[in-house]
Amino acid sequence: MHSTQNARINQITSSTLIVGVDIAKFKHVARAQDFRGVELGKPLAFENTQDGFELFVSWFRKISTESGFEDVIIGMEPTGHYWLNLAHFLRGKQVMYGVVNPLHVKKSKELDDNSPTKNDIKDAKVIAQLVKDGRYAVPSLPQGVYAELREAMKIRDHLTTDLCVVQARVHNWLDRYFPEFLTVFKDWECKSAIQMLSLYKLPHELVHVPDETLLQHLREAAKRGLGLGRIKNLKAAASCSVGIREGSELAKMELKLLLTQYEWFHNKLEELEFKLDELLKQIPHVQQVRAIKGIGRDTIAGFLAEVGDISQYRHPKQIIKLAGLNLKTNSSGTHTGQTKITKRGRKRLRALLFRVMMPLVAKNAAFRALHEYYTERSVNPLKKMQSLIALCNKLIRVLFGILKKGHEFSEEKMIQDIPAELPHAA
């Protein structure tokens, strides 16, 4: 499928049946028309089920056969995640499909009837009209290892978020029942601190446990760096603790539950890290990317999870646009407004690139030199945030060159190329 609007328009001919589908959670609505906008057949409402999808396919194929169309294109509005089932089904049937921008649907719905009325039947027609005008995009549904990577990174985000919640709840528990604990153990997540908490005893109970018993329990987790001095300090802190004593039985149950959750999340994250390593081994040139100073495994996995198979892109500008890092201008006549990024792409990809850029500028000599040049050049110097945006685009081009063409990254060559690739160098 071609990427320019003219190419998409040229693909729709007099022999093309255009179908617009308004997506919902349980039931979708479809309308069909030809390249002139003449409606064909009656609107179809079909359910988000196997039978519903089969009914939809037989419906538009019947119209196509009766009207003499040679091919068909399905357009749909990507409503949440509800469109994915239909998209995967159509891909399995080798039916051409595309998605239209929901913003375009909203702004175009008054063109035919001059009315802001919204309903599923009307929206399906608006979607078909947008497809006719070439205002659609062909989505990149990840397949194979890239689909696995996207799911793995989604799971990782969920596990990390849930782990942070558990960590905050343990802090909350300590603040209520043993606020002095962190004066003895600087970090409750170290092995010795968790081992002590796993006794599930409140301060007024801890002071009555013999020192040798506590020391033996601690050394089951950490055999070095712990002695009776640490035990005595802990018991001294417990003896004058201002922690709450009421509801102690359920308080200990709460701590046990939190530590169990903490251990479970850590174990699952370790399993996931192993799976990520195995997945990345299946993708060509990943090791060359990992050789770049400042680029880690999680960055590469997150980038490929969002972008998918790099071979489907012809130019890095397509990925820049996918990330919403392409520029927009606001000018009229003699007025020239600010130039900003569109932010119309995948925000997770954009956030990933920004997160990696700060350590990359700090650790990688080439990106640091380019950042200094952008911000300190005498002609058109950039602000720091503008420079980081430009460097994010540079990183996309670097990753594109390595992953698609197998190029080797060289800090020295990149530094030498700075004046050549930036013609306004002072």
Secondary structure in CASP SS format (residue, H / E / C, confidence):
PFRMAT SS
TARGET T0000
AUTHOR 0000-0000-0000
METHOD secondary structure of the structure
MODEL  1
M C 1.00
H C 1.00
S C 1.00
T C 1.00
Q H 1.00
N H 1.00
A H 1.00
R H 1.00
I H 1.00
N H 1.00
Q H 1.00
I C 1.00
T C 1.00
S C 1.00
S C 1.00
T E 1.00
L E 1.00
I E 1.00
V E 1.00
G E 1.00
V E 1.00
D E 1.00
I C 1.00
A C 1.00
K C 1.00
F C 1.00
K E 1.00
H E 1.00
V E 1.00
A E 1.00
R E 1.00
A E 1.00
Q E 1.00
D C 1.00
F C 1.00
R C 1.00
G C 1.00
V C 1.00
E E 1.00
L E 1.00
G E 1.00
K E 1.00
P E 1.00
L E 1.00
A E 1.00
F E 1.00
E E 1.00
N C 1.00
T C 1.00
Q H 1.00
D H 1.00
G H 1.00
F H 1.00
E H 1.00
L H 1.00
F H 1.00
V H 1.00
S H 1.00
W H 1.00
F H 1.00
R H 1.00
K H 1.00
I H 1.00
S H 1.00
T H 1.00
E H 1.00
S H 1.00
G C 1.00
F C 1.00
E C 1.00
D E 1.00
V E 1.00
I E 1.00
I E 1.00
G E 1.00
M E 1.00
E C 1.00
P C 1.00
T C 1.00
G C 1.00
H C 1.00
Y C 1.00
W H 1.00
L H 1.00
N H 1.00
L H 1.00
A H 1.00
H H 1.00
F H 1.00
L H 1.00
R H 1.00
G H 1.00
K C 1.00
Q C 1.00
V C 1.00
M E 1.00
Y E 1.00
G E 1.00
V E 1.00
V C 1.00
N C 1.00
P H 1.00
L H 1.00
H H 1.00
V H 1.00
K H 1.00
K H 1.00
S H 1.00
K C 1.00
E C 1.00
L C 1.00
D C 1.00
D C 1.00
N C 1.00
S C 1.00
P C 1.00
T C 1.00
K C 1.00
N C 1.00
D H 1.00
I H 1.00
K H 1.00
D H 1.00
A H 1.00
K H 1.00
V H 1.00
I H 1.00
A H 1.00
Q H 1.00
L H 1.00
V H 1.00
K H 1.00
D C 1.00
G C 1.00
R C 1.00
Y C 1.00
A E 1.00
V C 1.00
P C 1.00
S C 1.00
L C 1.00
P C 1.00
Q C 1.00
G C 1.00
V H 1.00
Y H 1.00
A H 1.00
E H 1.00
L H 1.00
R H 1.00
E H 1.00
A H 1.00
M H 1.00
K H 1.00
I H 1.00
R H 1.00
D H 1.00
H H 1.00
L H 1.00
T H 1.00
T H 1.00
D H 1.00
L H 1.00
C H 1.00
V H 1.00
V H 1.00
Q H 1.00
A H 1.00
R H 1.00
V H 1.00
H H 1.00
N H 1.00
W H 1.00
L H 1.00
D H 1.00
R H 1.00
Y H 1.00
F C 1.00
P C 1.00
E C 1.00
F H 1.00
L H 1.00
T H 1.00
V H 1.00
F C 1.00
K C 1.00
D C 1.00
W C 1.00
E C 1.00
C C 1.00
K H 1.00
S H 1.00
A H 1.00
I H 1.00
Q H 1.00
M H 1.00
L H 1.00
S C 1.00
L C 1.00
Y C 1.00
K C 1.00
L C 1.00
P H 1.00
H H 1.00
E H 1.00
L H 1.00
V C 1.00
H C 1.00
V C 1.00
P C 1.00
D H 1.00
E H 1.00
T H 1.00
L H 1.00
L H 1.00
Q H 1.00
H H 1.00
L H 1.00
R C 1.00
E C 1.00
A C 1.00
A C 1.00
K C 1.00
R C 1.00
G C 1.00
L C 1.00
G C 1.00
L H 1.00
G H 1.00
R H 1.00
I H 1.00
K H 1.00
N H 1.00
L H 1.00
K H 1.00
A H 1.00
A H 1.00
A H 1.00
S H 1.00
C C 1.00
S C 1.00
V C 1.00
G C 1.00
I C 1.00
R C 1.00
E C 1.00
G C 1.00
S H 1.00
E H 1.00
L H 1.00
A H 1.00
K H 1.00
M H 1.00
E H 1.00
L H 1.00
K H 1.00
L H 1.00
L H 1.00
L H 1.00
T H 1.00
Q H 1.00
Y H 1.00
E H 1.00
W H 1.00
F H 1.00
H H 1.00
N H 1.00
K H 1.00
L H 1.00
E H 1.00
E H 1.00
L H 1.00
E H 1.00
F H 1.00
K H 1.00
L H 1.00
D H 1.00
E H 1.00
L H 1.00
L H 1.00
K C 1.00
Q C 1.00
I C 1.00
P C 1.00
H C 1.00
V H 1.00
Q H 1.00
Q H 1.00
V H 1.00
R H 1.00
A C 1.00
I C 1.00
K C 1.00
G C 1.00
I C 1.00
G C 1.00
R H 1.00
D H 1.00
T H 1.00
I H 1.00
A H 1.00
G H 1.00
F H 1.00
L H 1.00
A H 1.00
E H 1.00
V H 1.00
G C 1.00
D C 1.00
I H 1.00
S H 1.00
Q H 1.00
Y C 1.00
R C 1.00
H C 1.00
P H 1.00
K H 1.00
Q H 1.00
I H 1.00
I H 1.00
K H 1.00
L H 1.00
A C 1.00
G C 1.00
L C 1.00
N C 1.00
L E 1.00
K E 1.00
T C 1.00
N C 1.00
S E 1.00
S E 1.00
G C 1.00
T C 1.00
H E 1.00
T E 1.00
G C 1.00
Q C 1.00
T C 1.00
K E 1.00
I E 1.00
T C 1.00
K C 1.00
R C 1.00
G C 1.00
R C 1.00
K H 1.00
R H 1.00
L H 1.00
R H 1.00
A H 1.00
L H 1.00
L H 1.00
F H 1.00
R H 1.00
V H 1.00
M H 1.00
M H 1.00
P H 1.00
L H 1.00
V H 1.00
A H 1.00
K H 1.00
N C 1.00
A H 1.00
A H 1.00
F H 1.00
R H 1.00
A H 1.00
L H 1.00
H H 1.00
E H 1.00
Y H 1.00
Y H 1.00
T H 1.00
E H 1.00
R C 1.00
S C 1.00
V C 1.00
N C 1.00
P C 1.00
L C 1.00
K C 1.00
K H 1.00
M H 1.00
Q H 1.00
S H 1.00
L H 1.00
I H 1.00
A H 1.00
L H 1.00
C H 1.00
N H 1.00
K H 1.00
L H 1.00
I H 1.00
R H 1.00
V H 1.00
L H 1.00
F H 1.00
G H 1.00
I H 1.00
L H 1.00
K H 1.00
K H 1.00
G C 1.00
H C 1.00
E C 1.00
F C 1.00
S C 1.00
E H 1.00
E H 1.00
K H 1.00
M H 1.00
I H 1.00
Q H 1.00
D C 1.00
I H 1.00
P H 1.00
A H 1.00
E H 1.00
L C 1.00
P C 1.00
H C 1.00
A C 1.00
A C 1.00
END
